Amino acid sequence: MTGLAIVFLVVAAFFGFLNSQKVKVLRANAANAQDVRDAAKRRQAQEKQNAPSGVTPGTEQQSKLSEAENHAAKAEAELAQAQKEKTDLQAKLDTNQQEIASLQKRVEEAGKNANPSIAGSSPAESAQTAALQSQLDDLRRQLDSAEKEKAFLAEKIQGSQGRSGQPKEAKKRRETASTERIRLTTSWC
């Protein structure tokens, strides 16, 4: 039983490590999105300063800028949603691990209480042994159920991590659009 508990602790540590890595990546994505937005605002302010009086930057550039800002806002919303889901799933996983540990302890205690049964025991002791055995079986079923739920939650966490790759693609598109705007801006001036 202690071996099983150690295995669960190692699995929990592994998920904790994966989650910390995911949070780092998501924070970096959010910071990059903010940097792109700030750079676009600075560039727009500089274009307004450099433009001759009465001339405003092209509407095409403004629409591309607003489109990039919309993409950044969507990426930030997806990031926040993914973080919330990750936190919820981690809380459920922790709760299930605590429940599994409790059930394992109860199974061990029930097993210890059931072992002293002697072949020539009285009917009252036999009834108590049978009750303990049924309690042990019930605890084992609960443990199996909790382990299945834990596996389900682990799969769900992996699915959530797969979705975190989507903001990365959006970041690449924003960087490409940003580079294109810079090129257009320099050719316009």
MODELLER restraints for C-alpha pairs under 7 A, 6 or more apart:
rsr = mdl.restraints
at = mdl.atoms
rsr.add(forms.Gaussian(group=physical.xy_distance, feature=features.Distance(at['CA:26:A'], at['CA:79:A']), mean=6.26, stdev=0.5))
rsr.add(forms.Gaussian(group=physical.xy_distance, feature=features.Distance(at['CA:29:A'], at['CA:168:A']), mean=6.99, stdev=0.5))
rsr.add(forms.Gaussian(group=physical.xy_distance, feature=features.Distance(at['CA:30:A'], at['CA:76:A']), mean=6.03, stdev=0.5))
rsr.add(forms.Gaussian(group=physical.xy_distance, feature=features.Distance(at['CA:33:A'], at['CA:72:A']), mean=5.49, stdev=0.5))
rsr.add(forms.Gaussian(group=physical.xy_distance, feature=features.Distance(at['CA:33:A'], at['CA:171:A']), mean=6.98, stdev=0.5))
rsr.add(forms.Gaussian(group=physical.xy_distance, feature=features.Distance(at['CA:37:A'], at['CA:69:A']), mean=6.33, stdev=0.5))
rsr.add(forms.Gaussian(group=physical.xy_distance, feature=features.Distance(at['CA:48:A'], at['CA:56:A']), mean=6.79, stdev=0.5))
rsr.add(forms.Gaussian(group=physical.xy_distance, feature=features.Distance(at['CA:61:A'], at['CA:181:A']), mean=6.96, stdev=0.5))
rsr.add(forms.Gaussian(group=physical.xy_distance, feature=features.Distance(at['CA:68:A'], at['CA:174:A']), mean=5.90, stdev=0.5))
rsr.add(forms.Gaussian(group=physical.xy_distance, feature=features.Distance(at['CA:71:A'], at['CA:170:A']), mean=6.88, stdev=0.5))
rsr.add(forms.Gaussian(group=physical.xy_distance, feature=features.Distance(at['CA:75:A'], at['CA:167:A']), mean=5.29, stdev=0.5))
rsr.add(forms.Gaussian(group=physical.xy_distance, feature=features.Distance(at['CA:75:A'], at['CA:170:A']), mean=6.91, stdev=0.5))
rsr.add(forms.Gaussian(group=physical.xy_distance, feature=features.Distance(at['CA:82:A'], at['CA:160:A']), mean=6.53, stdev=0.5))
rsr.add(forms.Gaussian(group=physical.xy_distance, feature=features.Distance(at['CA:82:A'], at['CA:164:A']), mean=6.84, stdev=0.5))
rsr.add(forms.Gaussian(group=physical.xy_distance, feature=features.Distance(at['CA:86:A'], at['CA:157:A']), mean=6.54, stdev=0.5))
rsr.add(forms.Gaussian(group=physical.xy_distance, feature=features.Distance(at['CA:89:A'], at['CA:153:A']), mean=6.45, stdev=0.5))
rsr.add(forms.Gaussian(group=physical.xy_distance, feature=features.Distance(at['CA:89:A'], at['CA:157:A']), mean=6.53, stdev=0.5))
rsr.add(forms.Gaussian(group=physical.xy_distance, feature=features.Distance(at['CA:93:A'], at['CA:150:A']), mean=6.07, stdev=0.5))
rsr.add(forms.Gaussian(group=physical.xy_distance, feature=features.Distance(at['CA:93:A'], at['CA:153:A']), mean=6.53, stdev=0.5))
rsr.add(forms.Gaussian(group=physical.xy_distance, feature=features.Distance(at['CA:96:A'], at['CA:146:A']), mean=6.25, stdev=0.5))
rsr.add(forms.Gaussian(group=physical.xy_distance, feature=features.Distance(at['CA:96:A'], at['CA:150:A']), mean=6.28, stdev=0.5))
rsr.add(forms.Gaussian(group=physical.xy_distance, feature=features.Distance(at['CA:100:A'], at['CA:143:A']), mean=5.90, stdev=0.5))
rsr.add(forms.Gaussian(group=physical.xy_distance, feature=features.Distance(at['CA:100:A'], at['CA:146:A']), mean=6.34, stdev=0.5))
rsr.add(forms.Gaussian(group=physical.xy_distance, feature=features.Distance(at['CA:103:A'], at['CA:139:A']), mean=6.25, stdev=0.5))
rsr.add(forms.Gaussian(group=physical.xy_distance, feature=features.Distance(at['CA:103:A'], at['CA:143:A']), mean=6.00, stdev=0.5))
rsr.add(forms.Gaussian(group=physical.xy_distance, feature=features.Distance(at['CA:107:A'], at['CA:136:A']), mean=5.77, stdev=0.5))
rsr.add(forms.Gaussian(group=physical.xy_distance, feature=features.Distance(at['CA:107:A'], at['CA:139:A']), mean=6.14, stdev=0.5))
rsr.add(forms.Gaussian(group=physical.xy_distance, feature=features.Distance(at['CA:107:A'], at['CA:140:A']), mean=6.97, stdev=0.5))
rsr.add(forms.Gaussian(group=physical.xy_distance, feature=features.Distance(at['CA:110:A'], at['CA:132:A']), mean=6.21, stdev=0.5))
rsr.add(forms.Gaussian(group=physical.xy_distance, feature=features.Distance(at['CA:110:A'], at['CA:136:A']), mean=5.78, stdev=0.5))
rsr.add(forms.Gaussian(group=physical.xy_distance, feature=features.Distance(at['CA:111:A'], at['CA:136:A']), mean=6.94, stdev=0.5))
rsr.add(forms.Gaussian(group=physical.xy_distance, feature=features.Distance(at['CA:114:A'], at['CA:129:A']), mean=5.66, stdev=0.5))
rsr.add(forms.Gaussian(group=physical.xy_distance, feature=features.Distance(at['CA:114:A'], at['CA:132:A']), mean=6.06, stdev=0.5))
rsr.add(forms.Gaussian(group=physical.xy_distance, feature=features.Distance(at['CA:114:A'], at['CA:133:A']), mean=6.66, stdev=0.5))
rsr.add(forms.Gaussian(group=physical.xy_distance, feature=features.Distance(at['CA:117:A'], at['CA:129:A']), mean=6.67, stdev=0.5))
